[in-house]
Amino acid sequence: MAILSARSITRKVSTKSGQLTILDDISFAVEPRESLAVQGASGSGKSSLLAVLAGLDTPQQGSVVIDGKNITQLDEDQRAL
């Protein structure tokens, strides 16, 4: 069973020009004892992805499951705990 699972994560922000897609349908799983590195060019969404995975931000679409618990269904106070 994966210790971290991201399914169809999508994150968009509003700009003067309209909607900007930061994360578009990101899915992956991290199994126990597995390592993961996040790398990419500046502005590619690394920090946004990590914020969603940590529960600091919420995606418009998709889910993040940590140790069997879907954190995207929790409210802000529950995620902070």
C-alpha positions as CSV (number, residue, x, y, z in Angstrom):
1,M,0.0,0.0,0.0
2,A,1.4,3.4,-1.0
3,I,2.3,5.8,1.9
4,L,1.6,8.8,-0.4
5,S,-0.8,8.8,-3.4
6,A,-1.6,11.7,-5.6
7,R,-4.5,11.2,-8.1
8,S,-5.4,13.6,-10.9
9,I,-4.1,16.7,-9.0
10,T,-5.0,19.9,-10.8
11,R,-4.3,23.4,-9.4
12,K,-5.2,26.7,-11.2
13,V,-4.9,30.3,-10.3
14,S,-6.6,33.4,-11.6
15,T,-4.5,36.0,-13.3
16,K,-5.3,39.2,-15.2
17,S,-5.1,37.2,-18.4
18,G,-7.5,34.4,-17.1
19,Q,-6.9,31.0,-15.6
20,L,-3.3,29.8,-15.3
21,T,-2.9,26.0,-14.9
22,I,-0.1,25.3,-12.4
23,L,-0.6,21.6,-12.0
24,D,-2.4,19.6,-14.6
25,D,-3.6,16.0,-13.8
26,I,-0.6,14.9,-11.7
27,S,-0.8,11.3,-10.5
28,F,1.8,9.2,-8.7
29,A,2.3,7.0,-5.7
30,V,5.2,6.5,-3.3
31,E,5.6,3.1,-1.7
32,P,7.2,2.4,1.7
33,R,11.0,2.7,1.5
34,E,10.8,4.5,-1.8
35,S,12.4,7.9,-2.4
36,L,11.1,10.7,-4.5
37,A,12.7,13.8,-5.9
38,V,10.8,16.8,-7.4
39,Q,12.8,18.8,-9.9
40,G,12.0,21.1,-12.8
41,A,12.6,24.6,-14.2
42,S,11.7,27.7,-12.2
43,G,7.9,28.3,-12.3
44,S,7.1,24.7,-13.3
45,G,4.9,24.0,-10.2
46,K,7.3,22.2,-7.8
47,S,6.4,24.4,-4.8
48,S,2.7,24.3,-5.6
49,L,2.8,20.5,-5.8
50,L,4.6,20.2,-2.5
51,A,2.1,22.6,-0.9
52,V,-0.8,20.4,-2.0
53,L,0.9,17.2,-0.9
54,A,1.6,18.7,2.5
55,G,-2.0,19.9,2.9
56,L,-1.0,23.6,2.9
57,D,-3.0,24.2,-0.2
58,T,-5.9,22.4,-1.8
59,P,-6.2,21.3,-5.4
60,Q,-9.2,22.2,-7.6
61,Q,-9.4,18.6,-8.7
62,G,-7.9,15.3,-7.5
63,S,-7.0,13.8,-4.2
64,V,-4.0,13.3,-1.9
65,V,-3.9,10.2,0.3
66,I,-1.3,10.0,3.1
67,D,-1.1,6.7,5.0
68,G,-4.6,5.8,3.9
69,K,-6.2,9.1,4.8
70,N,-7.5,11.4,2.1
71,I,-6.3,14.8,3.2
72,T,-8.1,16.7,0.5
73,Q,-11.4,15.8,2.2
74,L,-10.3,17.4,5.5
75,D,-10.9,21.1,6.5
76,E,-8.0,23.4,7.2
77,D,-7.9,22.7,11.0
78,Q,-8.0,18.9,10.4
79,R,-5.2,19.2,7.9
80,A,-3.1,21.3,10.4
81,L,-3.4,18.5,13.0
